[in-house]
Amino acid sequence: MDQKLIESGTDGGAVLMPHPDVAPSTSGIAAGVLMCVMSMSCIQFGSALSAPIINTYGPAGATWLRLVFASVALAIIVRPKIMSYSRSQWIGVLALGSISALMTTSFFSAIARIPLGLAVAIEFLGPLLVATLGFGLSRQLLWPAFAAIGVLLLAYDGEAWVGNLPGILFAIGAGAGWACYILLTKKVGNAFRGLEGLSMSLLVAAVVSTPFGFASAVPHLTGFGLLEIAGLALLVPLLPYVLEMVALRRMPTSSFGILMSLEPAIGAFAGFVILSQPMTPSQMFGTALVVSASIGATIFATKGRV
């Protein structure tokens, strides 16, 4: 699989595979690791902190508001040349923006119904499967299988299933969206300069989500609510994207990919700290299985490209 399958998911999902490898820097690796951890923490704690907003505006309304603020902020910074793009570039950003809107709405709908750690673990199966299938049907498929076992352990707390079917289906939809996002981002990233592709796709995502989110969000908007949404839009996805881009200049892509595999564990921790969603020992083991499968897939993928 091409190493240019990159970029962060608009639900805050982290990068799966970054740009071609960079030489490790002794002085920069520690800073890069810190930036990766900060990025993942922003993503997952931002998702956890979004719970009250989701309750107030609904998943579609919260998605629309966050995309509007994020897209406007990035457009002001990047200043994309909207009238200068070709037909193929527009097709790319229209597809990517539409997937981004649906993926984010699905993820917010999932965490409104099931624990954050479980939702992130299920969603993570999407990019993990993309990374694995990039090398064909082989023993690499063991990694998604291990991750799936981990998800099953996460979904059972020893007494009952903690998830409900709609929440799980929304999380699966978010995972499928993330997988498509990764594949589309490669094409859009190659077609645009700098962050113009990301900026345009966020603008499209905001427009696509408007018919679904406007009606549920606007009647409940307040001045404080606008400030709250603006802060969360900065927390996810703008700040993580900047941190990841800087981190990639300071560390090897293999190390970067392994660090990103910690995201399901950080999601479970954020759910525990912010949302008081406890975890049993078996659920902790399930999280460890998902993380281990992601790390294993990353390491073997790196070896396969050598």
PABAPA-657337 format. One record per residue: residue in one letter; x, y, z of N, C-alpha, C, CB in turn. Coordinates in pm, whole numbers, padded with zeros to 5 digits, always signed. Glycine has a CB too. Example, Ala and Ser with C-alpha at 12.3 -4.5 7.8 and 13.67 -1.06 7.14 Angstrom:
2
A+01319-00569+00780+01230-00450+00780+01320-00330+00780+01131-00447+00905;S+01285-00225+00708+01367-00106+00714+01290+00003+00787+01408-00060+00572;
! end
This chain:
306
M+00084-00120+00000+00000+00000+00000+00087+00124+00000-00095+00001+00122;D+00045+00226-00075+00121+00350-00086+00128+00419+00049+00059+00444-00189;Q+00245+00473+00079+00262+00541+00207+00192+00675+00213+00407+00559+00235;K+00136+00719+00104+00071+00848+00105-00075+00840+00148+00081+00912-00030;L-00118+00728+00203-00253+00720+00256-00252+00789+00391-00303+00571+00269;I-00291+00914+00390-00265+00996+00507-00387+01076+00549-00151+01090+00482;E-00358+01174+00632-00446+01278+00680-00535+01228+00794-00531+01330+00567;S-00581+01321+00874-00663+01287+00988-00810+01283+00949-00641+01387+01100;G-00883+01195+01015-01024+01188+00991-01094+01305+01053-01081+01061+01043;T-01208+01345+00988-01275+01463+01040-01344+01435+01171-01373+01514+00940;D-01359+01312+01215-01409+01284+01346-01299+01300+01447-01468+01146+01352;G-01181+01341+01396-01066+01351+01481-00976+01233+01472-01108+01369+01617;G-01015+01138+01385-00930+01023+01374-00793+01058+01331-00987+00927+01281;A-00692+00987+01382-00554+01024+01355-00507+00966+01224-00464+00979+01467;V-00389+01005+01186-00330+00961+01061-00303+00812+01064-00201+01038+01034;L-00332+00744+00955-00301+00601+00946-00164+00580+00886-00406+00528+00862;M-00138+00637+00770-00007+00623+00707+00039+00759+00657-00011+00521+00592;P+00151+00808+00704+00198+00939+00664+00277+00937+00535+00281+00997+00771;H+00329+01055+00499+00410+01070+00380+00540+00993+00390+00439+01217+00354;P+00616+00979+00280+00737+00899+00280+00826+00929+00398+00811+00921+00153;D+00897+00826+00439+00970+00830+00564+01073+00942+00568+01038+00698+00588;V+01093+00992+00688+01194+01093+00711+01302+01034+00799+01133+01220+00775;A+01422+01085+00786+01531+01035+00867+01510+01073+01012+01665+01090+00817;P+01528+00979+01105+01509+01009+01245+01609+01112+01294+01519+00884+01327;S+01562+01203+01377+01648+01305+01435+01651+01285+01585+01599+01447+01399;T+01771+01272+01641+01784+01249+01784+01721+01362+01864+01931+01235+01821;S+01738+01485+01815+01686+01600+01889+01536+01619+01867+01759+01726+01847;G+01485+01561+01757+01345+01586+01724+01248+01475+01758+01335+01614+01582;I+01297+01352+01776+01205+01240+01798+01123+01259+01926+01283+01109+01805;A+01189+01302+02034+01117+01320+02161+01005+01423+02145+01214+01363+02273;A+01036+01533+02075+00934+01635+02051+00823+01580+01963+00997+01761+01986;G+00860+01498+01862+00760+01438+01775+00667+01345+01851+00826+01362+01663;V+00723+01264+01941+00641+01174+02023+00544+01254+02108+00731+01085+02112;L+00593+01361+02169+00508+01445+02253+00395+01505+02171+00591+01557+02319;M+00425+01549+02050+00322+01607+01963+00217+01504+01925+00385+01667+01837;C+00261+01379+01898+00167+01272+01864+00072+01245+01980+00242+01144+01827;V+00127+01237+02100+00045+01211+02218-00053+01327+02241+00134+01190+02344;M-00004+01450+02223-00091+01566+02237-00203+01564+02133-00011+01696+02224;S-00168+01525+02009-00268+01518+01903-00377+01417+01936-00202+01484+01771;M-00338+01295+01973-00436+01192+02005-00520+01231+02126-00366+01059+02031;S-00457+01296+02223-00530+01339+02342-00634+01445+02305-00433+01395+02449;C-00595+01539+02218-00690+01640+02170-00809+01574+02102-00621+01739+02074;I-00779+01476+02017-00885+01409+01941-00983+01338+02033-00826+01309+01843;Q-00930+01255+02123-01018+01173+02206-01084+01251+02318-00941+01058+02263;F-01011+01341+02383-01074+01420+02488-01170+01521+02426-00967+01493+02572;G-01138+01569+02304-01232+01655+02233-01362+01583+02203-01170+01707+02105;S-01351+01454+02164-01471+01374+02138-01552+01354+02266-01433+01239+02078;A-01481+01327+02376-01550+01308+02505-01619+01437+02549-01451+01261+02613;L-01550+01550+02532-01608+01678+02572-01723+01721+02482-01501+01785+02570;S-01735+01655+02368-01845+01687+02275-01977+01626+02319-01811+01638+02136;A-01975+01540+02421-02098+01472+02463-02211+01568+02500-02068+01383+02581;P-02185+01673+02580-02295+01767+02610-02348+01837+02486-02248+01871+02711;I-02259+01868+02392-02301+01935+02269-02388+01842+02184-02178+01981+02189;I-02349+01715+02181-02430+01617+02107-02568+01606+02169-02360+01479+02105;N-02575+01608+02302-02705+01600+02370-02790+01723+02340-02685+01586+02522;T-02725+01839+02329-02799+01964+02306-02844+01980+02162-02714+02083+02345;Y-02751+01956+02069-02779+01984+01928-02807+01859+01845-02664+02057+01867;G-02788+01741+01903-02802+01617+01828-02675+01587+01751-02921+01625+01734;P-02651+01461+01714-02529+01426+01639-02513+01504+01509-02530+01278+01607;A-02623+01520+01435-02614+01593+01307-02587+01741+01331-02742+01575+01225;G-02651+01800+01431-02630+01941+01461-02489+01968+01511-02730+01987+01564;A-02439+01880+01600-02302+01897+01651-02200+01881+01539-02274+01795+01763;T-02224+01787+01449-02135+01768+01335-02131+01894+01248-02179+01648+01251;W-02248+01946+01216-02257+02064+01130-02186+02184+01192-02403+02099+01102;L-02211+02210+01318-02151+02325+01385-01998+02314+01387-02205+02339+01527;R-01947+02196+01421-01803+02180+01429-01738+02193+01292-01768+02045+01491;L-01802+02136+01190-01747+02146+01055-01750+02289+01004-01824+02055+00961;V-01855+02364+01036-01864+02503+00992-01749+02584+01051-01999+02565+01031;F-01729+02574+01182-01624+02651+01246-01486+02608+01196-01632+02637+01397;A-01462+02476+01187-01332+02427+01143-01303+02467+01000-01325+02275+01158;S-01404+02457+00913-01381+02487+00772-01356+02636+00750-01501+02442+00688;V-01431+02720+00820-01411+02865+00806-01274+02906+00858-01522+02943+00881;A-01235+02851+00974-01105+02886+01031-00991+02845+00938-01087+02818+01168;L-00999+02723+00883-00892+02677+00795-00893+02753+00662-00906+02526+00769;A-01011+02787+00613-01018+02862+00488-00955+03001+00503-01165+02876+00443;I-00972+03064+00619-00910+03194+00643-00758+03181+00643-00958+03252+00778;I-00708+03070+00697-00563+03049+00703-00506+03013+00566-00528+02940+00805;V-00572+02918+00497-00520+02863+00372-00556+02950+00252-00573+02721+00350;R-00675+03011+00254-00726+03091+00142-00725+03012+00010-00642+03219+00127;P-00802+02903+00003-00804+02823-00120-00856+02902-00238-00889+02698-00100;K-00799+02876-00355-00837+02946-00478-00954+02870-00542-00715+02957-00577;I-01073+02895-00491-01191+02817-00525-01220+02815-00675-01311+02871-00452;M-01202+02928-00743-01240+02938-00884-01134+02883-00979-01267+03081-00918;S-01022+02838-00926-00912+02796-01014-00899+02644-01028-00782+02852-00962;Y-00985+02567-00961-00968+02423-00959-01033+02356-01080-01025+02365-00831;S-00974+02243-01118-01023+02168-01234-01142+02080-01195-00910+02083-01295;R-01204+02021-01297-01318+01933-01275-01278+01813-01190-01376+01885-01410;S-01163+01753-01218-01120+01636-01141-01090+01672-00996-00995+01573-01205;Q-01036+01792-00973-01012+01835-00836-01144+01854-00760-00931+01967-00834;W-01244+01911-00827-01373+01930-00763-01442+01797-00732-01462+02014-00852;I-01430+01701-00824-01488+01569-00798-01424+01507-00674-01469+01476-00920;G-01291+01522-00663-01221+01466-00549-01266+01527-00417-01074+01486-00565;V-01273+01659-00409-01311+01723-00282-01459+01703-00251-01278+01872-00286;L-01543+01695-00355-01685+01668-00331-01704+01529-00269-01765+01678-00462;A-01631+01429-00321-01640+01294-00266-01583+01290-00125-01565+01194-00356;L-01466+01350-00105-01401+01347+00025-01482+01424+00129-01260+01405+00016;G-01534+01541+00091-01613+01619+00185-01741+01548+00225-01645+01753+00126;S-01807+01482+00128-01930+01409+00158-01904+01294+00254-01995+01357+00029;I-01797+01219+00228-01760+01109+00317-01727+01161+00456-01640+01031+00260;S-01656+01275+00462-01618+01334+00591-01741+01368+00674-01532+01459+00570;A-01841+01429+00609-01963+01467+00681-02037+01345+00733-02054+01549+00589;L-02053+01244+00648-02123+01122+00690-02047+01048+00798-02145+01030+00571;M-01914+01043+00787-01832+00974+00885-01842+01041+01022-01686+00970+00839;T-01835+01174+01025-01840+01245+01151-01977+01231+01216-01806+01392+01131;T-02081+01242+01136-02217+01225+01190-02235+01084+01247-02322+01252+01081;S-02183+00985+01178-02194+00847+01226-02119+00828+01357-02139+00749+01121;F-01999+00888+01367-01921+00873+01489-01990+00941+01607-01780+00931+01470;F-02041+01061+01585-02112+01131+01693-02239+01055+01732-02148+01275+01651;S-02306+00996+01634-02424+00916+01663-02386+00792+01745-02495+00874+01533;A-02269+00737+01718-02222+00619+01792-02191+00653+01937-02098+00561+01725;I-02113+00761+01960-02073+00791+02098-02189+00846+02180-01957+00890+02099;A-02300+00881+02113-02420+00919+02186-02492+00796+02240-02513+01000+02097;R-02454+00677+02192-02525+00555+02227-02441+00450+02296-02585+00496+02106;I-02309+00447+02268-02222+00345+02326-02099+00413+02386-02180+00239+02220;P-02025+00344+02475-01905+00404+02535-01803+00448+02431-01840+00306+02632;L-01732+00556+02462-01635+00612+02368-01528+00512+02330-01571+00737+02428;G-01473+00439+02429-01367+00342+02399-01412+00236+02301-01320+00275+02527;L-01534+00187+02316-01588+00087+02225-01608+00146+02086-01722+00030+02279;A-01662+00268+02079-01686+00333+01950-01555+00354+01874-01757+00466+01969;V-01451+00401+01944-01322+00425+01879-01260+00294+01832-01226+00498+01975;A-01272+00189+01914-01214+00060+01877-01283+00003+01752-01226-00040+01993;I-01416+00013+01747-01488-00036+01629-01451+00047+01507-01640-00031+01652;E-01448+00180+01523-01414+00267+01411-01272+00240+01360-01426+00414+01452;F-01182+00207+01451-01043+00184+01415-01026+00061+01326-00959+00170+01539;L-01126-00029+01328-01118-00148+01243-01117-00110+01095-01235-00242+01273;G-01179+00004+01060-01183+00046+00920-01045+00071+00861-01265+00170+00907;P-00969+00166+00917-00834+00190+00863-00740+00073+00883-00775+00312+00926;L-00760-00005+00991-00676-00123+01011-00697-00223+00899-00705-00188+01149;L-00823-00242+00858-00853-00336+00749-00796-00284+00618-01004-00358+00737;V-00803-00151+00595-00746-00094+00473-00595-00120+00467-00774+00057+00465;A-00528-00096+00579-00383-00118+00584-00348-00264+00559-00327-00073+00719;T-00430-00355+00615-00402-00497+00602-00429-00547+00460-00486-00576+00702;L-00543-00508+00403-00579-00556+00269-00488-00498+00161-00724-00520+00238;G-00414-00394+00194-00320-00339+00098-00212-00439+00060-00257-00215+00153;F-00196-00544+00140-00094-00646+00112-00157-00778+00068-00007-00669+00235;G-00287-00775+00034-00351-00894-00019-00402-00985+00092-00254-00970-00108;L-00471-01090+00049-00526-01187+00143-00414-01278+00191-00640-01270+00078;S-00369-01256+00311-00256-01332+00364-00270-01340+00514-00122-01268+00324;R-00160-01380+00579-00159-01388+00724-00181-01253+00790-00029-01448+00771;Q-00165-01144+00712-00190-01011+00767-00333-00995+00817-00160-00905+00661;L-00426-01077+00765-00565-01068+00808-00583-01112+00953-00652-01152+00718;L-00480-01171+01011-00487-01206+01153-00500-01081+01240-00364-01287+01195;W-00441-00970+01195-00445-00848+01278-00587-00795+01294-00356-00740+01216;P-00666-00779+01187-00805-00738+01207-00884-00840+01289-00872-00717+01073;A-00851-00969+01274-00921-01071+01353-00893-01053+01502-00878-01213+01307;F-00766-01029+01538-00732-01004+01678-00804-00879+01729-00578-00988+01695;A-00807-00776+01645-00874-00652+01684-01023-00675+01705-00851-00542+01578;A-01084-00757+01619-01227-00786+01632-01257-00858+01763-01274-00871+01513;I-01169-00950+01803-01184-01017+01933-01177-00915+02045-01075-01127+01952;G-01083-00820+02032-01071-00714+02131-01198-00632+02141-00955-00625+02099;V-01260-00603+02027-01384-00526+02027-01495-00603+02098-01427-00493+01884;L-01503-00733+02076-01604-00814+02144-01584-00811+02295-01599-00960+02093;L-01458-00816+02340-01431-00808+02483-01469-00671+02538-01284-00837+02511;L-01446-00567+02459-01484-00432+02501-01636-00416+02513-01429-00329+02401;A-01708-00489+02431-01853-00473+02427-01925-00547+02540-01906-00522+02294;Y-01850-00626+02620-01913-00702+02729-01843-00670+02860-01907-00855+02700;D-01916-00626+02959-01855-00584+03086-01856-00693+03193-01926-00464+03138;G-01884-00817+03152-01889-00928+03247-02029-00961+03293-01805-00896+03365;E-02122-00868+03273-02260-00889+03313-02358-00871+03197-02297-00795+03426;A-02327-00779+03110-02417-00752+02997-02340-00684+02885-02537-00663+03041;W-02401-00680+02766-02342-00608+02654-02361-00459+02677-02405-00652+02519;V-02253-00383+02668-02259-00240+02700-02306-00157+02581-02122-00191+02746;G-02302-00212+02463-02344-00137+02345-02483-00177+02301-02246-00159+02231;N-02545-00094+02220-02671-00132+02157-02650-00137+02007-02786-00031+02194;L-02739-00206+01939-02721-00230+01796-02710-00102+01713-02836-00314+01744;P-02797-00002+01737-02781+00121+01657-02644+00187+01677-02891+00221+01692;G-02597+00193+01803-02467+00253+01829-02354+00178+01761-02441+00259+01977;I-02359+00046+01765-02256-00035+01701-02259-00017+01550-02274-00183+01736;L-02380-00013+01492-02391+00006+01348-02339+00143+01306-02537-00010+01303;F-02366+00245+01387-02312+00379+01356-02159+00378+01363-02369+00484+01455;A-02103+00306+01463-01957+00298+01474-01898+00224+01355-01917+00227+01605;I-01964+00117+01310-01919+00045+01191-01925+00137+01069-02006-00081+01166;G-02032+00217+01060-02042+00313+00951-01930+00416+00954-02175+00382+00956;A-01896+00461+01076-01785+00556+01089-01653+00492+01047-01775+00607+01234;G-01635+00363+01082-01514+00292+01042-01506+00275+00891-01508+00156+01109;A-01619+00242+00828-01621+00231+00682-01593+00367+00619-01757+00176+00634;G-01648+00471+00679-01622+00606+00628-01477+00644+00641-01708+00706+00700;W-01415+00606+00753-01274+00637+00774-01188+00565+00670-01231+00599+00916;A-01223+00439+00642-01149+00364+00540-01159+00432+00404-01202+00220+00531;C-01281+00475+00367-01298+00546+00239-01224+00679+00241-01447+00569+00209;Y-01226+00746+00356-01159+00875+00371-01010+00862+00341-01181+00932+00513;I-00950+00755+00393-00807+00732+00372-00777+00718+00224-00759+00607+00449;L-00858+00639+00155-00833+00615+00012-00857+00742-00070-00923+00503-00039;L-00960+00819-00035-00988+00941-00109-00885+01049-00081-01127+00993-00074;T-00833+01052+00042-00737+01154+00079-00610+01143-00002-00705+01146+00226;K-00573+01020-00039-00454+01002-00122-00470+01078-00253-00428+00852-00150;K-00587+01063-00317-00610+01128-00445-00618+01280-00430-00738+01075-00509;V-00689+01325-00329-00703+01469-00308-00569+01530-00267-00809+01498-00200;G-00494+01460-00182-00365+01511-00140-00268+01527-00256-00305+01420-00036;N-00277+01438-00355-00189+01447-00472-00235+01555-00570-00184+01313-00543;A-00363+01592-00562-00420+01685-00660-00409+01832-00619-00564+01651-00684;F-00383+01858-00490-00379+01995-00441-00243+02025-00377-00492+02019-00340;R-00216+02153-00366-00095+02197-00298-00123+02223-00151-00038+02323-00365;G-00026+02191-00066-00036+02223+00075-00164+02171+00139-00029+02372+00094;L-00234+02260+00210-00356+02221+00281-00483+02259+00204-00358+02286+00419;E-00469+02295+00077-00585+02340+00001-00690+02229-00014-00542+02389-00137;G-00643+02106-00035-00737+01994-00048-00815+01972+00080-00664+01868-00086;L-00746+01976+00194-00813+01960+00323-00912+02072+00347-00710+01955+00437;S-00870+02196+00317-00959+02310+00337-01085+02299+00252-00886+02440+00304;M-01069+02263+00125-01185+02251+00037-01276+02137+00080-01139+02230-00106;S-01218+02025+00123-01301+01912+00164-01380+01945+00290-01214+01787+00187;L-01322+02023+00381-01395+02064+00501-01509+02159+00466-01300+02131+00601;L-01486+02248+00370-01593+02337+00326-01709+02257+00265-01540+02440+00224;V-01674+02158+00182-01778+02072+00123-01851+01995+00232-01716+01974+00021;A-01777+01943+00329-01839+01867+00439-01937+01954+00516-01731+01813+00533;A-01901+02079+00539-01990+02170+00611-02119+02193+00531-01920+02304+00639;V-02105+02210+00400-02223+02232+00315-02311+02106+00311-02180+02271+00172;V-02247+01989+00294-02323+01864+00286-02400+01836+00415-02228+01746+00256;S-02341+01872+00529-02405+01844+00658-02513+01947+00695-02300+01839+00768;T-02520+02057+00621-02616+02164+00655-02762+02118+00653-02599+02279+00557;P-02809+02047+00551-02950+02005+00552-02986+01916+00671-02983+01933+00423;F-02888+01842+00724-02915+01750+00834-02897+01817+00971-02824+01629+00823;G-02804+01912+00980-02770+01967+01110-02828+02104+01141-02626+01976+01123;F-02861+02182+01038-02906+02319+01060-03031+02325+01148-02934+02387+00926;A-03132+02247+01114-03260+02254+01184-03248+02212+01330-03363+02167+01115;S-03163+02114+01359-03151+02067+01496-03057+02152+01581-03103+01924+01496;A-02970+02232+01516-02871+02310+01591-02914+02453+01616-02741+02309+01517;V-02964+02522+01513-02990+02666+01522-03089+02703+01633-03041+02716+01389;P-03200+02631+01651-03295+02672+01755-03236+02671+01896-03416+02583+01751;H-03128+02596+01916-03072+02582+02051-02945+02664+02070-03042+02437+02079;L-02903+02738+01969-02777+02811+01976-02786+02929+02073-02737+02862+01838;T-02678+02946+02151-02662+03061+02240-02523+03118+02219-02685+03020+02390;G-02497+03235+02277-02365+03295+02266-02258+03205+02326-02362+03431+02332;F-02287+03150+02445-02191+03060+02508-02174+02934+02426-02235+03024+02650;G-02282+02885+02367-02274+02765+02284-02184+02785+02164-02411+02724+02239;L-02191+02904+02104-02105+02934+01990-01958+02932+02030-02141+03069+01930;L-01926+02990+02146-01788+02988+02195-01742+02846+02224-01774+03075+02322;E-01831+02766+02280-01800+02627+02312-01769+02548+02185-01915+02562+02388;I-01852+02565+02085-01832+02496+01957-01702+02541+01892-01949+02521+01863;A-01675+02670+01895-01551+02722+01835-01429+02661+01902-01546+02875+01846;G-01433+02649+02034-01321+02589+02107-01302+02443+02071-01342+02602+02256;L-01411+02369+02059-01401+02227+02023-01355+02209+01879-01535+02157+02044;A-01395+02300+01791-01350+02291+01651-01199+02313+01643-01423+02395+01564;L-01146+02399+01731-01002+02419+01736-00933+02295+01793-00968+02543+01821;L-00995+02235+01895-00938+02118+01959-00937+01999+01864-01015+02083+02086;V-01043+01985+01786-01056+01878+01687-01132+01934+01567-01130+01752+01748;P-01075+01938+01444-00952+01871+01405-00831+01961+01381-00978+01795+01283;L-00844+02094+01397-00737+02183+01352-00606+02163+01428-00782+02326+01365;L-00611+02167+01561-00488+02153+01639-00421+02017+01618-00519+02173+01787;P-00495+01904+01620-00430+01775+01594-00363+01769+01457-00532+01664+01605;Y-00428+01828+01356-00369+01824+01222-00233+01895+01221-00463+01888+01119;V-00227+02013+01283-00101+02087+01287+00005+02008+01363-00122+02226+01352;L-00032+01952+01477+00063+01875+01557+00116+01755+01480-00003+01827+01688;E+00028+01686+01407+00070+01569+01331+00164+01606+01217-00050+01495+01277;M+00132+01717+01149+00216+01761+01039+00357+01794+01087+00154+01882+00969;V+00367+01862+01201+00498+01898+01256+00570+01773+01305+00483+02000+01371;A+00497+01681+01368+00557+01558+01420+00619+01475+01308+00453+01476+01495;L+00552+01473+01192+00601+01394+01080+00736+01442+01028+00500+01396+00967;R+00769+01567+01056+00898+01619+01013+01009+01582+01111+00891+01770+00997;R+00973+01523+01224+01070+01500+01329+01095+01352+01360+01024+01568+01453;M+01017+01262+01300+01030+01121+01336+00998+01031+01218+00938+01087+01453;P+01046+00904+01221+01018+00809+01113+00869+00775+01106+01099+00681+01131;T+00819+00745+00987+00679+00712+00972+00642+00583+01045+00645+00700+00824;S+00736+00489+01056+00706+00365+01127+00676+00395+01274+00823+00266+01115;S+00757+00479+01336+00733+00518+01476+00602+00594+01488+00850+00604+01529;F+00575+00679+01391+00453+00757+01391+00330+00666+01387+00451+00855+01272;G+00334+00566+01296+00222+00474+01283+00198+00394+01410+00245+00381+01169;I+00305+00351+01475+00291+00275+01599+00228+00361+01708+00428+00222+01646;L+00271+00486+01717+00213+00576+01817+00064+00598+01792+00287+00710+01815;M+00025+00613+01667-00116+00634+01635-00202+00514+01674-00131+00663+01486;S-00139+00397+01685-00213+00276+01723-00262+00282+01866-00126+00154+01704;L-00211+00376+01943-00253+00389+02083-00388+00459+02096-00149+00464+02161;E-00443+00507+01986-00564+00588+01994-00683+00519+02061-00604+00629+01856;P-00711+00389+02033-00823+00326+02104-00806+00327+02256-00841+00184+02056;A-00683+00309+02303-00659+00311+02447-00682+00451+02504-00516+00263+02478;I-00637+00552+02431-00657+00690+02477-00806+00723+02475-00578+00790+02389;G-00878+00672+02376-01022+00693+02371-01092+00632+02492-01080+00634+02243;A-01052+00510+02529-01110+00445+02647-01077+00525+02773-01058+00301+02661;F-00954+00576+02782-00914+00655+02899-00992+00786+02906-00762+00684+02894;A-01012+00851+02790-01090+00975+02787-01235+00949+02829-01086+01038+02648;G-01290+00837+02785-01426+00801+02826-01437+00779+02975-01471+00677+02753;F-01332+00723+03035-01331+00699+03179-01320+00830+03257-01215+00605+03218;V-01228+00918+03213-01202+01042+03286-01314+01144+03269-01070+01103+03241;I-01358+01166+03144-01455+01272+03116-01599+01224+03133-01436+01324+02975;L-01628+01103+03087-01765+01056+03084-01797+00952+03191-01795+00998+02950;S-01699+00923+03277-01717+00825+03386-01764+00690+03333-01818+00878+03489;Q-01700+00646+03224-01731+00516+03166-01626+00415+03212-01737+00526+03009;P-01655+00337+03316-01554+00246+03372-01526+00128+03278-01599+00194+03507;M-01412+00061+03304-01374-00056+03225-01338-00171+03318-01256-00022+03132;T-01388-00290+03283-01352-00410+03358-01217-00462+03309-01463-00520+03344;P-01154-00553+03385-01027-00611+03336-01038-00672+03197-00979-00716+03433;S-01149-00739+03168-01163-00800+03034-01173-00693+02927-01287-00891+03028;Q-01237-00579+02958-01245-00471+02861-01108-00405+02840-01347-00366+02907;M-01030-00395+02947-00894-00344+02934-00810-00436+02846-00828-00329+03072;F-00830-00568+02864-00759-00664+02780-00804-00651+02635-00783-00809+02832;G-00934-00627+02614-00984-00607+02479-00921-00485+02413-01136-00593+02480;T-00908-00376+02489-00841-00256+02437-00697-00287+02401-00847-00142+02540;A-00629-00365+02487-00490-00402+02460-00479-00486+02333-00431-00480+02579;L-00577-00571+02307-00576-00651+02185-00589-00563+02061-00690-00754+02188;V-00680-00465+02066-00697-00374+01952-00568-00297+01926-00814-00277+01977;V-00508-00244+02034-00383-00168+02021-00272-00257+01967-00343-00107+02156;S-00260-00379+02022-00155-00471+01977-00172-00509+01831-00154-00597+02064;A-00296-00532+01789-00322-00565+01649-00282-00449+01558-00470-00601+01628;S-00312-00327+01601-00276-00210+01521-00125-00194+01512-00338-00083+01581;I-00055-00214+01624+00090-00205+01624+00150-00313+01536+00146-00216+01768;G+00097-00436+01548+00148-00546+01467+00130-00520+01319+00078-00675+01505;A+00012-00470+01281-00013-00440+01139+00082-00331+01090-00160-00397+01118;T+00108-00231+01173+00197-00121+01136+00340-00172+01116+00194-00010+01242;I+00388-00254+01208+00526-00305+01200+00544-00392+01078+00563-00384+01327;F+00449-00484+01053+00463-00574+00939+00443-00501+00808+00365-00689+00951;A+00358-00396+00810+00341-00316+00689+00472-00245+00655+00226-00214+00706;T+00539-00193+00757+00667-00126+00735+00769-00222+00680+00718-00065+00865;K+00776-00343+00735+00869-00444+00684+00838-00481+00540+00866-00569+00771;G+00706-00484+00508+00666-00522+00373+00706-00420+00269+00518-00544+00368;R+00730-00294+00312+00768-00190+00219+00917-00177+00206+00709-00059+00259;V+00991-00244+00294+01137-00233+00289+01192-00314+00173+01200-00280+00422;
! end
